[in-house]
C-alpha cells in the first residue's frame, strides 16, 4: 500500500509508470496513501500510541465499539513517518489491536506486513526517478474538505502543491500523468499548469460503480 517496498517491487516486475495516491498531513505535507483516512487498515497505527490521535481511535471490537478512522491529516509528518505500512486489511471483531491488524486475504502476502516504509510524495518522486520510471499521481479528494481549506487555503492550492513537487524535482511534464476524481482539479491543471494539464486524467466516478 504505497510503500517504498511496493514501488520497488512494481519496478522489478516491469511497471514503467508508478502511482502515488497523494494526500496530506496535519501541517500540509504531501504523502502517499490510498486514502486520507485509511491508516487504521494500511498501517500499524492502532497498535501504537498514535491511535489516540485518530479521528476515531480503535477502542475494541466492532460493532460493540465504534469503527476506527485514522487519517493522515490527524498526524504531523514526523508522526506519520514513524508508522509502518501493511496490506490493506483488518479484523473488525478482533479484541486486541494486533488482532485487528490481521485479515489479509489468503491469496495476498504478509511478507512486509507492518514492515513497509511509508513515503512522502517528494520521496516517492525521488525513488521512482532513481528506478527510471514515470509518474501517475492521483490527488485524493479529501474526506473532510474543510481540512483542506484550513491547511492549504483552498483546494486549488492543494492541487498546485502536488504539481510544484514535480517542478521542484526537475521532472519533465511529459513524464507525469496527474489524476483526480475531482474534475475541478483537472480543470485547474489545464488552466494553470498547461504543460502538466496536457496529459492530466479525469477519473470518472461513474466508471467505478462500487466505489461511491
N, C-alpha and C positions, 0 to 999 in steps of 0.2 A: 504493500500500500504506500506508494510514493516515497520509498526509502532509497538510500544510496545503493543498497544491495539489489533492489528490484530494477533500478535503472541499469546497473552493471550487468545483471542477468539478461535484461532485454537486449542490450548491445551485443552480448555474447551470442545470443540466438539470432542475430541479424537485423534487429529493428534499427532502421536508419533514422527514424523520427521518434522522439521520446516526449511523453506528455508530463507536464506538471499541472495538476489542478491547483490553481492559485487562490489562497485565502489569506487571512491576516491575523496578527496577534493584537494584543491589547494596546500596544503602542504604535500599531500600523506597519509592522514589518511583514513582508510577504513571505509566505511559507507554502510548502507543498502538502496538501491533504485532499482527499477526495471530496470532503465536505467540511464546511466551517465547524460543524458540530458533530463530528464522528469520533472524537478522541477516545470515548469510552469503549468503542469496539475495535479501533485500529491502533491503539497504543496500550501501554500498561498503566495508564493514569489512575484507574480506580484502585490499584494496589499500591499507590504512593500517597504521600501527604498532600499532593496537589489535587486529589479527589475533593478536598474541602473547598477548592476554588471553582469547581464546576458549577455551571448554571443550575443543574440538579445533580448533586453528588449521589454516588452509589451508597445505599444505606441498608440493603438487604434484598432478599428475593422478590422478584416482581411476579404477580401484581400486588402482593401484600404491601410492598413498598413502591414508591414512585420509580419509574424507569429513569436511569441516569441519562444525563445530557451534558456532555463536556465539550466545550468549544475552544478553538484556537484563540478566539477573542477574549476568553476568560483569563488567558495567561500572558505574561511577558515573554519576549523571545528567549530570554535566559531560562525561564521555567520550561518553555516548550522544548528546548534543546536537551533537557535532562531526561525526557521521555524516550522510550524505546518503541519502535514500530512493530506491528504484528499483522497477521492476516485478519481481515475484517470478519469477526465472528464473536459470538457471546452465548452464554447460557443464562437467560434471564432469571430462571428459577434457582440459580446457584445460591448457596448460603454463605459463601466466602468470596472475597474479591478475586482470589486466584482461580476459583471455580468459575466465576463469571467470565473470565478472560478466555476460557476454553471454547469449544464448539466449532472448531474448524471442520469443514466438510471432509469426509474421508478421502476424497479424490484430490484434495489440496495438500500442501506440505506445511509442516511446523518447523522446518529446518531453521528458519530465522525467527521463530515465534518469540516475541518480546526481546529480540536482539537487533532489530532493524534500526538503522541510523536515520533519524529524521533530518530533513533538508530545508533550508530556506530556499526561496525561489532563486536568489543570486547564486547560492551554492549549486543548485541544480543546473543553472546555466553553465557554470564553470566545469561541472562534471561532464555534461553532455558535449561541451566543446572539446574537452580532453579526449572523449570517446570517439570524436569525429562525427557526431550525429547532428541532426537538425531538431527543430523545436515546434511543439504544438501545445502551447499553454492554454488552459481553459480558465478564464476568470470566473470564479464561482460567485453566483448571486448570493448575497448574504442572507442568513436565516433571519436576521434582525436588521433591516435597512437603517434603522435609527443608529445602530452602532457604526455603520459606515460613515454616516454624516458626522457623528460625534468624533470619529477618529481621523477621517480624511477631509471632512468639509463637504464632500459631495461624492456621488457615485462616479462622476466624471474624473475626479481627482484620483480615485481608486483605479479606474481603468487606465489613466495616464501613467500611474506609478508602475504598473506592470510593463508597459512599453518602455518606460525610461530605464528599467533594469537591463533590457536588451541593448539599448543605445549605450548605456554606461559600460557595458561589457564588450562593446565593439562588434556586436553580432549583426551581420547584414540583414535587412528586412526580408530579403529573398529566402532566408533560412528559417523564417518564423511564420507559422500559421496560427495566429491568435484566434481563440474561440470563445464563444459565450452563448448561453441560452437566453441572455437578455439582449434583445435587438438594439436597445439603446447603447450598449457598449460597442457593438459592431458599427453602428452609425457614427458614434463618437470617433472611433479609429479611422473610419473612411474620411471623415470631415477634417480631423485634426492631426492625424498621422497617416497621410495617404500612402506612403511607401509601405507601411505595415498594413494599412487598411485594404490595400490592393488584394491581398490574399487572406483576409480575415474570414472566419467561418461563423455563420449563424447556425446554432444547433436548434433545430425546430422541435419544440417540446411535443408537437403533435405526432412526431415520429417515434416518441417514447411513451406509448400509452400507459405503461405501468409505472412510470417514473413520477407522475404528479397526481 
